[in-house]
């Protein structure tokens, strides 16, 4: 049976704190906590449907030894429409392009299908802060309330994680954690 998997980096430091603050704000003020199906704010690189997760784990271990820590820079916030997803905009750097490409290439070898919106030619790097259960009215209210909010921050990230969706609970769980090579 195939499983839905993804490869992502969990945020660290001040960027993690800001994303968690926004998660709490959207839950409290706009009744949206769908993004919390995974416990860790992150940047997702690619995902798809896979039959053999163990093969992906081996490949991710090898890949992680070849990659160095990288910067994630946030420059504002926006929405994906019409899906009512609110996110922090991540600057698309050469390092992020490279990681998205090599993760995509790796998963292409082991997955039946990949997430179309995360293909290198289409991928907008982002940190999701609200999704799935954000109503149109609450999105409008959030836009109005946050019109003067302009986040700008950066963080060095040194991890990649393989995650899977648990169909029975709708929760995302970590299957494997890898630390990127440090020089």
C-alpha positions as CSV (number, residue, x, y, z in Angstrom):
1,X,0.0,0.0,0.0
2,X,1.4,3.4,-0.9
3,X,1.9,6.1,1.8
4,X,1.9,9.9,1.5
5,X,5.3,11.2,2.5
6,X,7.2,14.4,2.4
7,X,10.7,15.8,3.0
8,X,11.0,19.0,5.0
9,X,13.1,21.1,7.3
10,X,11.8,22.0,10.7
11,X,12.4,25.6,11.7
12,X,14.8,26.5,14.5
13,X,15.4,29.5,16.7
14,X,13.7,32.9,16.3
15,X,12.0,31.8,13.1
16,X,10.4,28.8,14.9
17,X,9.2,31.2,17.6
18,X,7.6,33.5,15.1
19,X,5.8,30.7,13.3
20,X,4.5,29.2,16.5
21,X,3.3,32.7,17.6
22,X,1.4,33.0,14.3
23,X,-0.1,29.5,14.7
24,X,-1.4,30.5,18.1
25,X,-2.7,33.8,16.7
26,X,-4.6,32.1,13.9
27,X,-6.0,29.5,16.3
28,X,-7.1,32.1,18.9
29,X,-8.3,34.9,16.6
30,X,-9.4,33.1,13.4
31,X,-10.3,29.6,14.6
32,X,-7.8,28.0,12.3
33,X,-5.6,25.2,13.6
34,X,-5.5,22.8,10.6
35,X,-1.8,23.6,10.0
36,X,-1.2,21.9,13.4
37,X,-1.8,18.4,11.9
38,X,2.0,18.5,12.2
39,X,3.6,19.7,15.4
40,X,6.5,21.6,13.8
41,X,6.5,24.7,11.6
42,X,8.6,23.9,8.6
43,X,9.6,24.4,5.0
44,X,8.5,21.5,2.8
45,X,10.7,20.6,-0.2
46,X,8.7,17.9,-1.9
47,X,6.4,14.9,-1.2
48,X,4.4,12.2,-2.9
49,X,3.0,8.7,-2.7
50,X,5.5,6.0,-2.1
51,X,5.4,2.2,-1.6
52,X,8.7,1.6,0.0
53,X,9.5,4.2,2.7
54,X,12.6,2.3,3.8
55,X,14.2,3.0,0.4
56,X,13.5,6.7,0.8
57,X,15.0,6.6,4.3
58,X,18.2,5.2,3.0
59,X,18.3,7.7,0.1
60,X,17.6,10.6,2.5
61,X,20.4,9.5,4.8
62,X,22.9,9.5,1.9
63,X,21.6,12.8,0.5
64,X,21.8,14.5,3.9
65,X,25.5,13.8,4.2
66,X,26.1,15.7,1.0
67,X,24.2,18.9,2.0
68,X,25.3,21.8,4.2
69,X,23.1,23.9,6.5
70,X,21.3,26.7,4.7
71,X,19.6,29.9,5.4
72,X,15.9,30.5,5.3
73,X,14.9,34.1,5.0
74,X,11.4,35.4,5.5
75,X,10.3,38.5,3.7
76,X,6.6,39.2,4.3
77,X,3.5,37.1,4.3
78,X,0.8,36.2,1.7
79,X,-2.0,33.7,0.8
80,X,-2.5,31.0,-1.7
81,X,-5.9,31.4,-3.1
82,X,-8.5,30.1,-3.5
83,X,-7.4,27.6,-0.8
84,X,-7.3,30.1,2.0
85,X,-3.7,29.2,3.0
86,X,-1.7,31.9,4.8
87,X,2.1,31.6,4.8
88,X,5.3,33.4,5.5
89,X,7.1,34.1,2.2
90,X,10.5,32.5,2.0
91,X,13.1,34.0,-0.3
92,X,14.0,31.6,-3.1
93,X,17.8,31.4,-2.8
94,X,20.1,29.2,-4.9
95,X,20.6,26.9,-1.8
96,X,16.9,26.4,-1.5
97,X,16.5,25.8,-5.3
98,X,19.3,23.2,-5.0
99,X,17.7,21.4,-2.1
100,X,14.3,21.4,-3.7
101,X,15.8,19.9,-6.9
102,X,17.9,17.2,-5.3
103,X,15.0,16.2,-2.9
104,X,12.6,16.1,-5.9
105,X,15.1,14.0,-8.0
106,X,15.5,11.6,-5.0
107,X,11.8,11.2,-4.4
108,X,11.1,10.8,-8.2
109,X,13.1,7.5,-8.0
110,X,10.9,6.1,-5.2
111,X,7.5,7.7,-5.5
112,X,4.6,6.9,-7.8
113,X,3.6,10.5,-8.0
114,X,5.0,13.8,-6.6
115,X,3.2,16.9,-5.3
116,X,2.8,19.1,-8.4
117,X,3.0,22.4,-6.5
118,X,6.4,21.4,-5.1
119,X,8.1,20.5,-8.4
120,X,11.2,22.7,-8.9
121,X,9.6,24.8,-11.7
122,X,6.5,25.6,-9.6
123,X,7.7,25.5,-6.0
124,X,7.2,28.7,-3.9
125,X,9.1,28.2,-0.7
126,X,6.9,29.1,2.3
127,X,6.1,28.5,5.9
128,X,2.4,27.7,6.4
129,X,0.7,29.5,9.3
130,X,-3.0,28.7,8.5
131,X,-4.7,26.3,6.2
132,X,-7.6,23.8,5.7
133,X,-10.0,25.3,8.2
134,X,-9.6,29.0,7.6
135,X,-12.9,30.4,6.5
136,X,-13.2,33.1,3.8
137,X,-14.6,35.6,6.4
138,X,-11.7,34.9,8.9
139,X,-9.2,35.2,6.0
140,X,-10.6,38.6,5.2
141,X,-10.5,39.7,8.8
142,X,-6.9,38.4,9.1
143,X,-5.9,40.4,6.1
144,X,-7.3,43.5,7.6
145,X,-5.8,42.9,11.0
146,X,-2.4,42.0,9.7
147,X,-2.1,44.7,7.0
148,X,0.8,46.4,8.8
149,X,2.5,43.2,9.8
150,X,5.7,42.6,7.7
151,X,7.9,39.9,9.0
152,X,11.6,39.9,8.0
153,X,13.9,37.4,9.6
154,X,16.3,34.6,8.8
155,X,17.6,31.4,10.4
156,X,20.2,28.8,9.6
157,X,18.6,25.4,9.2
158,X,20.6,22.2,9.6
159,X,18.0,19.4,9.2
160,X,15.9,17.4,6.8
161,X,13.1,15.1,7.9
162,X,11.1,12.4,6.2
163,X,7.5,12.6,7.3
164,X,4.4,10.5,6.6
165,X,0.6,11.2,6.8
166,X,-1.2,8.9,9.1
167,X,-4.5,8.3,7.3
168,X,-6.4,7.1,10.3
169,X,-5.6,10.2,12.4
170,X,-4.9,12.8,9.7
171,X,-1.7,13.7,11.6
172,X,1.8,13.9,10.1
173,X,4.5,12.1,11.9
174,X,8.3,12.1,11.6
175,X,9.7,8.9,10.2
176,X,13.4,10.0,10.0
177,X,15.5,13.0,11.1
178,X,18.8,13.8,9.5
179,X,21.3,16.5,10.4
180,X,23.0,18.2,7.5
181,X,26.8,18.0,7.2
182,X,28.6,20.9,8.9
183,X,32.0,22.2,7.8
